[in-house]
Amino acid sequence: MDFQEDLKNSLRILREGGTILYPTDTLWGLGCDATNSSAVQKIFSIKSRDESKSLIILVNGLSMLERCVKDVPEIVYNLTSVSDSPLTIIYPEGRNLAEGVCAEDGSVGIRICNDEFCVELIERFRKPVVSTSANMAGKKSPSSFREIDEYIIRSADYTVKYRREDQQKYSASPVIKVEKNGVFKILRK
């Protein structure tokens, strides 16, 4: 199966409200339509994750980002332009997202992805996609497909074949929390 076939199958599953297991610009992610509450609930169920914890979402650029947050502090444009690696930013207030995506305080973690597969998937889907690490809550995040628990693989409605054989070890992105006034704090390097 090729890249295009994986995109086609992933899009079908996302549109049907299902879950996908897919490679990102960091770790393999367990994903769904970030605007579909029942799909988001499936992610929490698969991971046995506390629903009070928020989920990271992926967008394909600044215009989609601006649709998902109430205000984008000016500093974000600077941070995203100088970052040479994937960067997750926590914004004070999400919007147009499913219940369960944002934290209890309304904040939301978003990464503008630059991975070829993710960018094309999100561009075709035209919506943000959840990207939570492909592990059970409280367990170590897998750095390659081979490290993903068989339960997670079986639980996803579709598992992408692209990059399964990739031997490179990936790690989670740095996380920065940005306040409305532009003050930011590095939460994970």
N, C-alpha and C positions, 0 to 999 in steps of 0.2 A: 504494500500500500504506500502511496506517495503522499507528499506534502499536501497537494490539492485535495486528495481524498480525505485526509485527516481534517482539513478545514471544512469540507462539505459535511462530514459526519458530526463534527463538533458544533457547527452552526445549527444543524437539525436538532441536536440534543438541547442546546441552549434555548432555542425557540420553543421547544416542547416543555420547558421548565425542568429539564434534567440537569445532571451533574457531569462534569468532565474532569479527567485527570490529564494535565497537560504541562509541557515544559514552558518555563517563563525565562526572563532575563536573569533570574536568580535561581531559586529552588523550583522543583516540580510543584505545581499548584493543584489544589482541588478547587474547581470553579463552577460557577453558575451565573445566571443572569442576576446582576446586582440590583435590578428593579423588581424582581419577582420574589415576594415574601415566602411562598411555599418552597421555592427552590433553595432559598437561603436556609430555611428550616431543615431541609435535607442535609445540607453541609454540616450544620450543628449536630444533627443526629449521627451522621457517619463518623464524625470526629469525637463524639461524646463530649462536646465542648459546652461549657457554661454559656447560656445565651446572653448573659450580661457582658460578655467579652465581644468587642467589635471585630469586624473582618476588614482586611485590606482589599481594595479594589484596584483594578488596572484600567487605565484609560489610554487612548492613543494620541493625545495631544492636549494643548491648552484649551481649545474650544470645548472639548468634552469635559475637561476638568472644571471649567467655569460653569457648566450645567449641573455639576455634582456638589458644588459647595456654594454657600451663601455669598461669601466674600473671599477673594484671593488677595491676601496681603502682598504688597509690592515686592517684598523681600523674596517671595517665592519665585518670581521671574528671574531674579539674580541667582538664587540657589540652583534652579534647574538648568540655567545656562552654563554655570561653571562646574557642575558635577560631571566627573568623567566616569562615574559608575551609576548603576540604578540607585535611585533615592526615593524612599517612602517618606511622604510628608503627612503629618497629622494636622488637619484643618479644624478650626473651632466649631464649624457648623456645616454638616452635610445637608443636601436636599435632593429631591427627586430619586431617592434610593429606597429600597425595600426595608421594612422593619427588620431590625436585627443586624443591619450592616453598620449603622452608626453606634457609637458607644452610648451609655446611659446619659452622658452629658451633651450628646448631640454631635460630638466630634467624629471625624472619619479619617482613616488612613488611606492615602491614594498614591499610586506610583504611575508616572507616565512611562510606559514601557517602551523599550527599543528593540525587543526581540522580534525577529522577522515573522515568526509564526503568530505571536500575540498581536502584533500591530495589524497584520492582515485579518486575523480573526475579529478583532474589535472593530476595525474599519467596516468589515462586511456586516457584522452584527449591529453596529450603530448604537451600541449601549455599553456601559461599563460592565466588566466581568469580575466577579469575586476571585481572589487569588489567595487562599490560605494554604499554608504548608501542608503537604500530603502526609500527615502523621496524625496519630491519635492525640488528643489533648494531653499535655504533660509529658509527652515522649519527645525524644530528640528528632529534629527535622532532618529528613534524608537529604544528603548532598548529591545524590544521583538516583536514577530510576531504580537501580538494583537494590537500593536501601529502603525502598517503599514497602511497607507491610502488605502482605498479600490480601488482608482484609480490606484495606483502602482500595487496592486495585479492583477487587471483586465488587466493591460497593459503588464505585463510580458507574454511571450509565454508559460512558464511553471513555476509553483510555487511548490517548494519542500514541501512535507508533513512532512518529518523528522524534528523533534524538534519544530513543530508548537506549541505544548502544553507546551513547556519548560517555566517555570515560572521565571527562573533566569533572572535578569536584566543584560544586557551586555552594555559595553561602547566602544567607539572608542579607537583604540590603540594609544600609544605614537607615535609621529612623530619626527624623527631626520633627519636633512639635512646634508649630507656629501659632502665635497668638494674633488676635485681630489687629493689635497695634504694631505688628511686625517683629516683636521680640520672639526669638526662637531658642530652643533648647535641644541639644543632641541627646536622644534617648538611647540610641544604639549606634556604635561606630562600625 
